[in-house]
Amino acid sequence: MCGRYTLYTHEDDLASLFEVITYPLTERYNVAPTQTVPIIVQQASGERVMTPARWGLIPHWVADPKTFKANLFNARSESAAEKPSFRDAMKARRCIVPATGFYEWRKAGDSKQPYYIQRVDGRPLALAGLWAINTHGQENVISCTILTVDANHDMEVLHDRMPVILEQAAWARWEDQAERDPQRLEDLLAPAADGILSMYPVGREVGNARIDEASLVRPLA
């Protein structure tokens, strides 16, 4: 799964990498579900834009977003095309969630040890996501979820799931609004190749969503 991540790359770097129109960002070291995050979507014109979204999908058909209790911050890629909460987004509202890394917890006796995971080459991650817009409340609510897949060999020592990480060659296909058949995108929803990620243990303070400091990604001594 993916329940916490970081994004501390400057928006100018994201604009260059993703060829996207961005907006000012604050460095984040402990992004948690229900918080507002940037997502990258493709407009009908083909232009990519970055827009803020609530992390935790609220489907478009929810009658009252304020009373919706499910926290759909992850979606299993294997079943998203069939699940009522995700199937419409899988057809027409696919997005990229940029991140510099993410956290995962490994069982250590009676407790859990958090690890920080990032690309070996230092490049930002492009996480496969879905987004929705709900118009039933007083304000339109844009929200998103991150797709997950079985962990690769490197990650399975921490958890049996991991976020779907899209390589640059896949970005255009994933966001293509003309493609409305999720089955033709199944090859993109695969575990990341072994060797592209590094991981190391970090302090347990990351478990507190109110703490958002650069020290959270510092390796344990």
N, C-alpha and C positions, 0 to 999 in steps of 0.2 A: 504494500500500500504506500501511499505518500500523504502523510499528515502534517508535515512541517517542511518548509523549504526556505531558501535564501534568494535574495535578488539585490546585489549591491554593485552591479555594473552600471556605469553612467548611461543615461538615456541616449547620448550621442553614439556610444558604442553599439547599443541595440539598434539604433536607426540605421547604422552602417551595415551591421551584420544581417539584419532581417529585411533591409530595404523597406523600412516602414516609417510612417509619420508617427512621432512619439509625442509625449507630453512630459513635463518635469516629474522626476521620481525621487523618492527618499530611499536611502540605503536601508535595506531590510535584512535582518539576520535571524528572524524567527517568525516567518509568515505562518499564520494559523487559520484553520477553517472559520468561516463567517466574516473574515476580514476582507477588505477591498484590495484587489490585486490587478495588475495589468495583464491583459490578454491581447493577442495579435489576431485580427480577423481580416478576411479578404472581402472587400466590397464588391458590388455587382460589376463595377468598372474594372476590377482586377487589381486595384490599388490596395495595399495592405495598410491598415491603421492599427494603432494601439489604443485600447479603450479600457477604462476601469470596470471591474466586475466583482460581484460578491463571490467569494470562493465557497461553493456549496450550491449546487444547481437547484433552482426553483423552476420546475417545468412551466411552460407557457399556459397550461390548462389549470394550474392551481388557482382556485377562486379567491383566496385571501393569502397573499405572500407572508403577511405578518404572523399568521397562525400556523404556517407550514412548519412542522416539527422535524421532518427528516433532514439529516445533514448529509447531503449527497456530494461530498467533496471528492470522492473517488467513484469510478465506474469500472466494472470488470469489462475489458475489451471483448472478451469472448461472448458476452451476452448483451452488450449495450444496444445492438441493433434490434433486439426483440423486447427489451424492457420498456414498459410504457413511459418511464421517467426520462429515458435517453434516446429512444428510437427516432423521434423527429429530429433531434439535434444531430444524430449520426448521419442522417440524410442530407441535412442542409446547413447545419451550424457547427462546423468543426473549426477549431482554433488551435493556436499555439500558446502555451503558457511558458514564458521565458523564466529561467531560473539560473542561478550560479551554482546551486547545489541543493541537496535535500538531506534530511535526517532520517535515520531508521534506528530502531531499538532492538538490541540483542539480549535475550534472556541470560542473566548471570546469577545463578543461584536463585534466591528469592526476590531479586530485583532485576531491573533492566538497564543495560548500559547503552546510552545513545552514541551513534556514530554519525559522522558527517561524510557525505558522499559527493564527489565532484568529478568532472572530467580530468583525465590525466593531462590533456593538452591545455587546460585552463580556459577553454572556450565555454561560453554560456550553454546551458542545456535548452533544447526545444522540446518541451513536454507536450504530448498529444492531449488536447482537451476538447471539450464540447461546451457550447454556450447556449443560453436561452434568454429570451426577453419576455417578461411577464407584464402585461398591461392591465391587470385586474385591480391593482391597488390604486392609491392616490398618486403614486409616482411609478413610472416604468422602472422595473428592476431587471438589470442585466446581471446574470450569474453564470458560473462556470463550474466544471468538474474536470479532474485529471484522470485519464484512462490508465489502468494498470494491466499488467500481464504477469505470467509466471516469471519468477526471478531467474536470471542467468546463473551460471556456475559461481561467478564471483560474489553475487549478492545473496545467494541462498544460505550462506552461513549466518546472515542476519535475519532474513525474512523470506517467506515463500512467494512474495509478490514484489513488484517494482513498478515504477511509472514507465509508460511507453516513452522512449527517447527517440525523437525523429532526427535522422541525419539530414544535412542540408539538401541533398538531392531529392528528399521526400517532401519537403515543405510545400511546394506548389501543388503536388497531387493531393496532399492531405486537405488543403484549404480550398481546392477548386470547387466553386459552387455549382458548376455544371455537372459534377459527378454526384449523383444522388443514389447510387447503389453501393452501400457499404461493403458488400461482398467483394467488390473490385479493389478494395483498400485493405483487405485482410492481411496482405503480405507486409504492410507497414506496421501492423500491430504485433510485433515480435519482440522478444527480449533483446536488449542491447548486446552487442558483441562483447565477449569477455576481453578484458584488457584495456577498455576505454575509460574505466572508472577507477578512482582511488578512494579509499575509505580509511578513517581513523577515529578512535574514540574521542569524545568531547565531554565536557562537564554536564552534569545532570540539570543544570539551570535551564537548559533549553526546554525542559518539560513545563516551565512556567511561561505561558504565552504573553505575560505582561513584561517579560524581560526581552529586550530586542537590542542587543549590543554586539559589537564586533568580536568581543571576547568569547562569544558562544562557539565560534568556529575554530578557536585555538586548540590545537591538539593537547591531550592530557600529557603531563610530564611523565 
